Amino acid sequence: MKIRVGIGQFHDLTEERLRFAQQIGTTSLQMNNPKLPGDARWEEADVRALVDKVEAYGLKFEAIENVPVHFYDKVMTGAAGRDEQIENYIATMRAVARAGIPVLGYHFMPNSVWTTNQAAPTRGGALARQFDMAVVDTLADDVDAMRGFTPTMLRRQSAMPVFAKDGPVITEEQMWANYDYFIKAVIPVAEDEGLRLALHPDDPPVPMLGGVARLFYRPWGFKHALELAGGSSSWALDLCLGCCSEMPGGAVNVREMIEYFGPRGAIAYIHFRDVQGTVPNFTECFIGDGNYDPAEAMVLLARNGFDGFLLDDHVPKMDGDSDWNHRGRAHAIGYMQGLLRMGDYLGMNK
């Protein structure tokens, strides 16, 4: 298949979003943690209803990214009850695969994505997400203050507790043991079902946040994870170029990840976004304004065998934009479509 552009990163499948996909010229669609029935797992019939709705608009449902964190929080932390959660996760995997969706994305961040400012200024006064470790360090001992932060201060995309600096600690060794336990349980099922499990990098990519170690904050972690999965073709990446760009070294990580995992066929799909700066302080930005060259990244993807789809992921909020940032997404999608069309013209996307 050829590289293609999709829309996604929403929880509700509305007719307006489906029409937007048609109008902007995309053929692929992804959903992030769709709102479905079930307190611990999803059922095939509910997932199939989403697929049928997407296909009725002539679109391909390419992937679901993320289940609710409470579906597998004990798995990530190694807490009692993780085996039951794994069994339910396996049931969800089967539901997704049998409904006709080939990719299920996931992360392994027990306390999820952290943001210190949702309205940092970027080009032309557009508003973008920012992370500044200094803000976290300043308030890390004040758990109550952190829980009471507004979205423009510190946002965590889960209901997991914040651990204070002197509170519970989950070490990197423990987290690797938890990941190993999880991946060895689910990969055989993914292989049986023809499903690809797509791992998202840690965001922000730092070794620890709130007393919880992170695993996927540097290229080595992903290589090790592939080894733990036995090199299975069902293990893959939801390769967020923005997260890679956030790592120390910026564009160097983007190149390394594409050149290592692309030839191995281990990239399921791409979050095509970027940032200015790297940890401990970075701000998201428009494509083309960040650390890496988007044209170079597209060429590297094509040359290294990538044949999945691209998503915008996060985009700056432009003046007059919607809650879902339609204007920012239209810009990002059009930018990617232009790069792909030039690649077609030059014979790089076959």
N, C-alpha and C positions, 0 to 999 in steps of 0.2 A: 504493500500500500504506500501511497504518497503521504508526506507530511501534510497535515491539514489543521485548520483553526476551528476551535469550538467555543461555545459560550458555557458558562457555568458559575459556580460559587454562589448558589442560592439554595434555600431550603424548601421553597414552595414552587411548584410547577404550574405557573399561571399561563393563560392563553397569551397574555401580553408578552411574556418572555419568549414563548414559542414563536410568535409573530416577529419579535425583534430578531431572533436568530435567522428567520427567513429573510427579513428585510436587509440585514447586514451581510447576508451572503455566506453564512456558515452552514455546515452540514452536520456538525457534531455537537453533542450536548453532554454535559456532566452535571451532577448535583452534589452539593456538599451537605452531608448529614440531613437528608430529606426528612420532612415531618411525616413519619409513618406510625401506625399503631404498634404497640409492643413496649413493655417496660424493661425487657431484658434481651429481646431478639426480634428480628423481622421475619415475616412469613412471605413465601413465594407469591401468593396471590396479590398481596399489597404492592410488592415490587413490580410485578407484572403489569398492574394497572398503570404505573408510571411509564413503563416501557411502551405500552399500547398507545398512550396519549402522545408520547414523543414521536412514535413512528407514524401516527396519523397526520403529523405535520411534515412528513418526508425527511425526518432527521434521524440520526443514529445515536442511540443512548450508549455512549462510550464508557462511562465510568461513574461509580459512586465514590465519593471521597469522604471518608470518616463515618463512623457510627457514633451515637451518643457516648461521651466519655464514660458514663456510668455503666455502659455495657461491658467495659473491660478495665476499669480503674484498678481492681484488685490484681488483675493480671500484670499490669505495669508496675505496681508497687510490691508484688509478691505477697499480698495479704491473704489471710484465710478466706476461702471461697473462690479462689481463682480457677480451680478446676471446673466448677459449675459455670463460671463465666466463659471459660474456653469452650465448653460444650455448646453454650448458647451462641458464642461467636461462630463456631463451626456451622451451626444451623443457619445463621445469617449468611455465611459464605455460600452455603448450598442454595439458599433462597435467591441470592443475587445472581449466581451463575445460572441457575435453572430458569430464571426469568429472562435470560438472554443478555445480561450485562457482563462483559469480559474482564473488567478490572474493578477491584475494590481497594481504594486507597486507605491508608491508615498512618497514624503517627505514633510515637512512643514517648510522649511527653506527659507524665502524670499531672503536672500543673499547667500544661498547655502553653499557648502563645502569650507572651507578655509584651505590653505596649505602654510607654510612658506618656505619649502625646498622640492623640488622634487627629490633631489639627495643626500640625507644623506647616509653615508656609514653604511652598516650592514654586516652580516657574509660574510667573504671572499672578502669583497670589493664590494659586490652587492649594488645597489643603491635603496633607499626606500624613501617614503614620510615621512615628518616630520612636526609637528606643534609645534611652540614655541610661547606662548602668549606674551612673552617679546618682540618679534619682532613686533607683532601687536601693543602692547602698545607704543612702541618707535615711531612708525610712524602713529599712529591713527589720528593725527591732520593734516597730510599731505595727503589730498585726492588725489591730482594730482600724488604724488609719488606712492600711493597705486595702482592707475589705471595703472600706467606705469610699474609695477613690471613684471619681467620675470617669467616664470614658476618655476624657481628655488628659487624664493623669496616668493611671495604671490600670490596664484592662487585662483580665485573664479570661480566656474563652472556655472556661469550664467551671464546674461547681466544686472542684477540688480545693482543699484547704491550703492557705498560704502557710508555709513553715517559717517561723522566725529564725533569725541568725543563730540563736542558741537553742533552737527547738529540734525536732526530729530530723535526722539526716539519713538519706538513702544514698549510699556510696555508688561510685561508678561500677565497682565490682559486683555489687548487688543488682544494679540495673542490668548489667550484661547477663547475669544469671537469669534474671526475669525474662529478658528478651530471648535468650537461648531456649528456655522452657516453652515460651509461647510459639516461637517460629518452628520448632521441631514438632509441635503438636498440630499446627495448622497447615504447614506446607504439603504434607502428603494428601490432605483433603483437597487443597487447591489444585494439586496435580490431577487428582481423580476427577475433579469437576471442570477442568480446563479453565480455571480462574487464575488471574494474576493478582498478587497482593503487592500494591505499590506503596513503598515507604516514603514518607515526606521528611525532609530534614528538620532539625530543631530550629525553632525561631523564637527568640534570637539564639544564634549559635554560640553559646557559652558553656563552659564545663559544668556549672551548677547554678540553679536559681532557687531561692527559698528553701535551701536545705535538701534539694532533690537533684541528683546528678543527671546530666544529659549525656547521651551517647552519640548523637548524630550532628556534631558541631564542627567536624573536620573530615576530610576525605577518607582517612584511615577507617573511621567507624563504619562507613558504608561497605568498604571492601571486606572488613571483618564480618559484617552481617551476612554478606553473600556467602562467605565461607561457612558460617554457621548453618546456612540454609542448604549446604551441600552443592552450591552452584546451580540450584534448581531453576528451570526456566519459568517457574511460577513465582519466583522472587524477583521483584523489579522495583524501580524507583518512580515515584512521582517527583521528578527532578525539578525542584524550585530553584531556578537560576538566581532569583533574588536572595534566597537564603545562602546560597553558595557565595554570592557576591558580598554578603554581610560578613562572611568569615574573614579573618586577617589574611591579607593577600588579594582580596577582591577578585579581579578578573582571572587571576591565576587558578583559583579554585574552579571557576566555571569551565575553563579549558580542561583541567585535569579530570573533572567528573565526566564530561562529555567524551573525552578521548579514552577513558578507562572503561566506562560502562556501555558506551555506544556500540563498540565492536562486539561486546558480549551479548548484545540484544537485551540488555537489562534495564532499559529505560522505557517505561510504559507510556508516560506522557510528561509534558513540560509545563511548569508555571513560568511564563515568559515575562518577568518583571525585573526591576533593578532598584538599586539604592545608591545614595551618595554617602561615602564614608563606610567604615566597617566597625564591628564591635571594638570598643564598648559604646560607640555612639554613631548611629546611622539614621538616615531619613529616606523614606521611599520617594520615588520620583517618576517622571514620565520616561517611557522607553527612549533611549538615546541620550539621556541626560546623566546616566549613572556610571558605574565603575567599568562595565564591559561594553564592547562594541556589539550591538545587536546584529549587525550584518555578519560579523565574524562568527558569532554564536550560531547563527542560522546555517552558515556554510559548514561549520564544524559538525553540527547535527547531521546534515545531509551526507557529508563525507564519511562519518563514522557509523552509518547504517541505521540511524533513527528513522522509524516509519510510523510514529504515533501521532498524537494530536497536541496542539498548543492551546494553552489557556492564558488569559490575561492575569488572573488571580487578583491581587490588590491593584487598585489604580488611584491616582489622585482625584480628589473631588473638585470638579470645575464649578464655576459660577452657575447657579441655576440648576445644578445637577439633582438627580433623584437620590433616594436613600441607597439604591443599588449602584449609583454612579453610571447611569447610562451614557452620559457624554464622555466621561473618562474611558469607559470600556469601548465605546465606538472608536475613539482615537487609537487605543492600543490594538484593537482587532484590525483596524484598517492598516496600521503600521505593519503588523505581522503579515497580513495578506499581500501587502506591497512587496515585502521581502521575499515571500514565497513565489510571487509571480515573476520577480526578477530571477529567482533560482530556477524556475521552470524555463525561462527564456535562455538561461545559460546552461541548461541541461543538468543541473545539480540535484534536482528533486524528481527522481524517476521512480 
